[in-house]
């Protein structure tokens, strides 16, 4: 019997999208080897990047290291993609400002990386400096206002569990969203007829020149799975949401758990993937269109359209970013030929394909 790569009998231990209470789909421990550290005064970023050495630069004014040739496949939920030419993971707003200033002074392009979900990174990797926000984690619940403020690197699913444990309603839908608060704000993440825009009070953003601004929903021009920050160079650093405290924690936890179980029943969590690949064009869902086109199980290289949910593409083992990219384009063309609809990717593609 031939098994689909997302058949229950062919399952592997979960290594793709994060489970409900895990922090991220990938761990920095997978690439955080023994780096020799030098001062930025001792080596130029250009020579560091081209040397492919394990020498890391200490960024003055911070506790951060700038690491060369960091494999992004270990930091993205698809488990594909080439290396970051240079990589840094700031832990504070000040670290971020210094990182931006350093990249500007060195003439380096900057790419922002959160939890690594909803992303497809080219096999060629990314030039310049990749700034990862996953260490910008903090949460503050204000019982007087019913508002919760979270750092951009806080996993949105973990925030949903924290709220549920306190009996705060409003984030139950987010328990299965595989990404960070910052990513949810930028793409207006949502599920179960709810979305980020429904509960956002304001968000703090950092411009490349170091300026900090506070934006409210009207500033963000929210629409289905997008905002004015999509494609913008500004970086979300923290966000405040309006929730409803005072409910029975047991009931909120039960509702949150039900949402999680529903997602695990209908979506493939057992193999690396990026979440939903295409936006729903309306009135149809992307998954329905792909399924009706007969593409469930279609495979290119190590990438396959999931049998369980056709709007997911799985890394069945050994897939490359190019495999995934070619499969995305194939699905788009087949759906367009049959339905005269062009599916727009929800996944963000970074680098050259």
C-alpha positions as CSV (number, residue, x, y, z in Angstrom):
1,X,0.0,0.0,0.0
2,X,1.3,3.4,-0.9
3,X,0.9,6.0,1.8
4,X,0.4,9.7,1.4
5,X,3.1,11.6,3.3
6,X,0.3,13.0,5.5
7,X,-1.5,9.8,6.0
8,X,-1.9,9.0,9.7
9,X,0.1,5.8,9.2
10,X,3.0,7.7,7.8
11,X,3.2,10.3,10.5
12,X,6.4,11.5,11.9
13,X,6.9,13.3,15.3
14,X,5.6,16.8,15.1
15,X,8.3,19.1,13.7
16,X,6.4,21.6,11.6
17,X,3.8,24.0,12.9
18,X,4.0,24.3,16.7
19,X,1.6,22.5,19.0
20,X,-0.7,24.5,21.1
21,X,1.6,25.3,24.0
22,X,5.0,25.2,22.3
23,X,6.9,28.4,21.7
24,X,8.1,28.1,18.2
25,X,8.2,25.6,15.3
26,X,11.9,25.6,15.4
27,X,14.6,26.0,18.0
28,X,17.7,28.2,17.8
29,X,19.6,25.4,19.5
30,X,19.7,23.6,16.1
31,X,22.1,26.2,14.7
32,X,23.5,27.9,17.8
33,X,26.9,26.2,17.6
34,X,30.1,27.3,19.2
35,X,30.7,30.7,17.7
36,X,34.0,32.4,18.2
37,X,33.2,36.0,19.2
38,X,35.1,39.2,18.1
39,X,34.3,42.9,18.2
40,X,32.7,44.5,15.2
41,X,35.8,46.7,15.1
42,X,37.9,43.6,14.4
43,X,36.1,42.4,11.2
44,X,33.9,43.9,8.6
45,X,30.4,42.5,7.9
46,X,31.3,41.9,4.3
47,X,34.4,39.8,5.1
48,X,32.5,38.0,7.9
49,X,29.6,37.1,5.5
50,X,31.8,35.9,2.7
51,X,34.1,33.9,4.9
52,X,31.4,31.4,5.9
53,X,33.2,31.1,9.2
54,X,31.7,30.6,12.6
55,X,33.1,33.9,13.8
56,X,30.4,36.0,15.4
57,X,30.5,39.8,15.9
58,X,29.5,41.4,19.2
59,X,27.3,44.4,18.4
60,X,28.5,47.2,20.7
61,X,25.9,48.7,23.0
62,X,24.0,45.3,23.1
63,X,24.4,41.8,24.4
64,X,23.7,40.5,20.9
65,X,25.9,38.6,18.5
66,X,25.8,39.0,14.7
67,X,26.2,35.5,13.4
68,X,27.3,34.6,9.8
69,X,25.7,32.0,7.5
70,X,22.9,30.9,9.9
71,X,20.7,28.2,8.3
72,X,17.2,29.6,8.1
73,X,15.7,26.1,7.5
74,X,16.1,25.5,11.2
75,X,14.2,28.7,12.0
76,X,11.2,28.3,9.6
77,X,8.3,26.0,10.0
78,X,8.7,24.7,6.4
79,X,12.2,23.5,7.3
80,X,13.5,24.7,3.9
81,X,15.6,27.6,2.7
82,X,19.2,28.8,2.6
83,X,21.2,30.7,5.1
84,X,21.0,34.3,6.4
85,X,24.2,36.1,5.3
86,X,24.2,37.7,8.8
87,X,21.7,37.1,11.6
88,X,20.9,38.8,14.9
89,X,18.2,38.3,17.6
90,X,17.7,41.5,19.6
91,X,16.2,41.2,23.0
92,X,15.1,44.8,23.6
93,X,13.8,47.8,21.7
94,X,17.2,49.5,22.2
95,X,18.9,46.4,20.7
96,X,16.6,46.7,17.7
97,X,17.4,50.4,17.2
98,X,21.1,49.7,17.4
99,X,20.8,46.8,14.9
100,X,18.9,48.9,12.4
101,X,21.5,51.7,12.8
102,X,24.4,49.3,12.3
103,X,22.9,47.7,9.2
104,X,22.2,51.2,7.8
105,X,25.8,52.3,8.5
106,X,27.1,49.2,6.8
107,X,24.8,49.5,3.8
108,X,23.2,46.1,4.4
109,X,19.6,45.2,3.4
110,X,17.5,44.1,6.4
111,X,14.9,41.2,6.5
112,X,12.7,40.7,9.5
113,X,11.9,37.3,10.9
114,X,9.5,36.3,13.6
115,X,8.5,32.7,14.4
116,X,9.3,31.7,10.9
117,X,5.8,30.6,10.0
118,X,3.9,31.8,7.0
119,X,7.2,32.1,5.2
120,X,9.0,30.5,2.3
121,X,12.7,31.4,2.3
122,X,14.7,30.8,-1.0
123,X,17.2,28.0,-1.2
124,X,19.7,30.8,-2.0
125,X,19.2,32.3,1.4
126,X,18.9,36.0,2.3
127,X,21.5,38.7,1.8
128,X,22.3,41.3,4.4
129,X,21.1,41.2,8.0
130,X,18.2,39.1,9.1
131,X,16.8,40.5,12.4
132,X,14.8,37.9,14.4
133,X,12.2,39.2,16.9
134,X,11.6,35.9,18.7
135,X,13.3,37.1,21.9
136,X,11.0,40.2,22.2
137,X,8.7,38.4,24.7
138,X,6.8,39.9,27.5
139,X,3.1,40.0,28.6
140,X,1.3,42.3,30.9
141,X,-2.3,41.8,31.8
142,X,-4.2,44.9,33.2
143,X,-7.2,43.7,35.2
144,X,-8.5,47.3,35.5
145,X,-8.8,47.8,31.7
146,X,-9.1,44.3,30.4
147,X,-6.1,44.9,28.2
148,X,-3.1,42.7,27.6
149,X,0.1,44.0,26.1
150,X,2.6,41.6,24.5
151,X,5.9,41.8,22.8
152,X,6.2,41.1,19.1
153,X,8.0,37.9,19.6
154,X,5.4,36.4,22.0
155,X,3.7,33.4,20.3
156,X,0.1,34.3,19.7
157,X,-1.0,30.8,20.6
158,X,0.8,31.0,24.0
159,X,-0.8,34.3,24.6
160,X,-4.2,32.7,24.0
161,X,-3.5,30.1,26.6
162,X,-2.3,32.6,29.1
163,X,-5.5,34.6,28.6
164,X,-7.7,31.5,29.0
165,X,-5.9,30.4,32.2
166,X,-7.0,33.8,33.7
167,X,-10.5,33.5,32.4
168,X,-10.1,36.3,29.9
169,X,-12.1,35.9,26.7
170,X,-11.4,37.2,23.2
171,X,-8.3,35.2,22.1
172,X,-9.7,31.6,22.0
173,X,-9.6,31.6,18.2
174,X,-5.8,32.3,18.2
175,X,-4.8,29.1,19.9
176,X,-4.0,27.4,16.7
177,X,-2.3,30.3,14.9
178,X,1.3,29.3,14.3
179,X,3.1,32.6,14.7
180,X,3.9,35.6,16.9
181,X,2.0,38.6,18.0
182,X,4.0,40.8,15.6
183,X,3.1,38.6,12.7
184,X,-0.5,38.4,13.6
185,X,-0.7,42.2,13.7
186,X,0.9,42.6,10.3
187,X,-1.2,40.0,8.5
188,X,-4.4,40.3,10.5
189,X,-4.3,36.7,11.5
190,X,-7.6,35.1,12.2
191,X,-9.7,32.0,12.6
192,X,-13.3,31.0,13.4
193,X,-14.8,34.2,12.1
194,X,-12.5,36.3,14.4
195,X,-9.3,38.2,13.6
196,X,-6.6,40.4,15.1
197,X,-8.3,43.6,14.0
198,X,-11.3,42.8,16.2
199,X,-9.3,43.1,19.4
200,X,-6.4,45.4,18.6
201,X,-6.1,48.6,20.7
202,X,-2.8,49.9,19.4
203,X,0.6,48.7,18.3
204,X,4.1,50.1,18.6
205,X,6.2,50.1,15.5
206,X,9.9,50.9,14.9
207,X,11.1,52.6,11.8
208,X,14.4,51.9,10.2
209,X,15.7,55.3,11.3
210,X,15.0,54.4,14.9
211,X,11.7,56.4,15.4
212,X,9.0,54.8,17.5
213,X,5.3,55.4,16.7
214,X,2.0,54.1,18.1
215,X,-0.6,53.0,15.5
216,X,-4.3,52.3,16.0
217,X,-6.6,50.2,13.8
218,X,-7.5,53.1,11.5
219,X,-3.8,53.6,10.8
220,X,-3.5,49.9,9.8
221,X,-6.2,49.8,7.1
222,X,-7.1,46.3,8.1
223,X,-8.6,43.9,5.5
224,X,-8.8,40.2,5.1
225,X,-5.4,38.8,6.1
226,X,-3.5,42.0,5.4
227,X,-2.8,45.5,6.8
228,X,-0.9,48.6,5.8
229,X,2.2,47.1,7.5
230,X,2.3,44.3,4.9
231,X,5.4,45.0,2.8
232,X,6.2,48.0,5.1
233,X,9.7,48.5,6.5
234,X,8.4,49.3,9.9
235,X,8.7,46.6,12.6
236,X,6.0,45.8,15.2
237,X,7.6,45.7,18.7
238,X,4.7,45.4,21.0
239,X,0.8,45.4,20.8
240,X,-2.1,45.9,23.2
241,X,-5.3,43.9,22.8
242,X,-8.7,44.5,24.4
243,X,-10.1,41.3,26.0
244,X,-13.0,40.5,28.4
245,X,-11.8,39.4,31.8
246,X,-14.0,37.9,34.5
247,X,-15.2,34.7,32.9
248,X,-14.8,31.2,34.5
249,X,-11.2,30.1,33.6
250,X,-12.4,26.5,33.2
251,X,-15.0,27.5,30.6
252,X,-12.5,29.7,28.6
253,X,-9.9,26.9,28.7
254,X,-12.6,24.4,27.5
255,X,-13.5,26.7,24.6
256,X,-9.8,27.3,23.8
257,X,-9.1,23.5,23.9
258,X,-12.1,22.9,21.6
259,X,-10.7,25.4,19.0
260,X,-7.3,23.6,19.2
261,X,-8.9,20.1,18.8
262,X,-10.9,21.3,15.8
263,X,-7.8,22.6,14.1
264,X,-5.9,19.4,14.7
265,X,-8.8,17.4,13.3
266,X,-9.0,19.4,10.1
267,X,-5.4,20.5,9.5
268,X,-2.1,18.6,9.1
269,X,0.1,19.4,12.0
270,X,2.4,16.3,11.9
271,X,4.7,17.4,9.1
272,X,6.6,20.7,8.4
273,X,4.4,23.3,6.7
274,X,3.7,27.1,6.8
275,X,0.0,27.1,7.6
276,X,-2.5,28.2,5.0
277,X,-0.7,28.8,1.7
278,X,-3.4,30.8,-0.2
279,X,-5.9,33.4,0.8
280,X,-9.5,32.5,0.4
281,X,-10.8,34.3,-2.8
282,X,-14.5,34.2,-1.8
283,X,-17.1,33.0,-2.2
284,X,-15.1,29.8,-2.3
285,X,-12.3,28.7,0.0
286,X,-8.9,28.1,-1.5
287,X,-8.9,24.6,0.0
288,X,-12.2,23.7,-1.7
289,X,-11.0,25.0,-5.1
290,X,-7.8,23.1,-4.9
291,X,-9.6,19.9,-3.8
292,X,-12.2,20.2,-6.6
293,X,-9.3,20.7,-9.0
294,X,-8.1,17.2,-8.0
295,X,-4.8,18.4,-6.5
296,X,-4.9,16.7,-3.1
297,X,-1.8,14.6,-2.8
298,X,-0.1,16.2,-5.8
299,X,3.7,16.2,-5.2
300,X,6.7,17.9,-6.6
301,X,10.0,16.8,-5.2
302,X,9.5,16.6,-1.4
303,X,6.6,19.0,-1.3
304,X,3.0,17.8,-1.4
305,X,-0.5,19.2,-1.3
306,X,-1.9,17.8,2.0
307,X,-4.6,15.2,1.8
308,X,-6.2,16.4,5.0
309,X,-6.5,20.1,4.0
310,X,-5.8,21.1,0.4
311,X,-4.7,24.6,1.4
312,X,-1.6,23.2,3.1
313,X,1.6,22.2,1.5
314,X,3.8,19.7,3.4
315,X,7.5,19.0,3.5
316,X,7.4,15.3,3.3
317,X,11.1,15.0,3.9
318,X,13.9,16.4,1.9
319,X,11.9,19.2,0.2
320,X,13.6,22.3,-1.0
321,X,12.2,25.8,-1.1
322,X,12.1,25.4,-4.9
323,X,10.0,22.3,-4.6
324,X,7.4,24.3,-2.6
325,X,7.6,27.3,-4.9
326,X,7.0,25.1,-8.0
327,X,4.1,23.4,-6.3
328,X,2.6,26.7,-5.4
329,X,2.8,27.9,-9.0
330,X,1.4,24.6,-10.3
331,X,-1.6,24.8,-8.0
332,X,-2.2,28.5,-9.0
333,X,-2.1,27.6,-12.7
334,X,-4.3,24.5,-12.4
335,X,-7.0,26.4,-10.4
336,X,-6.8,29.3,-12.8
337,X,-7.3,27.0,-15.8
338,X,-10.3,25.3,-14.3
339,X,-12.0,28.2,-12.4
340,X,-10.6,31.4,-13.9
341,X,-9.4,32.4,-10.5
342,X,-5.9,33.2,-9.5
343,X,-5.1,32.2,-5.9
344,X,-3.1,34.8,-4.1
345,X,-0.5,33.4,-1.7
346,X,-0.9,34.0,2.0
347,X,2.6,32.7,2.5
348,X,5.3,35.4,2.2
349,X,8.2,34.5,-0.1
350,X,11.6,35.8,0.7
351,X,14.7,35.8,-1.5
352,X,15.2,34.8,-5.1
353,X,13.2,32.0,-6.7
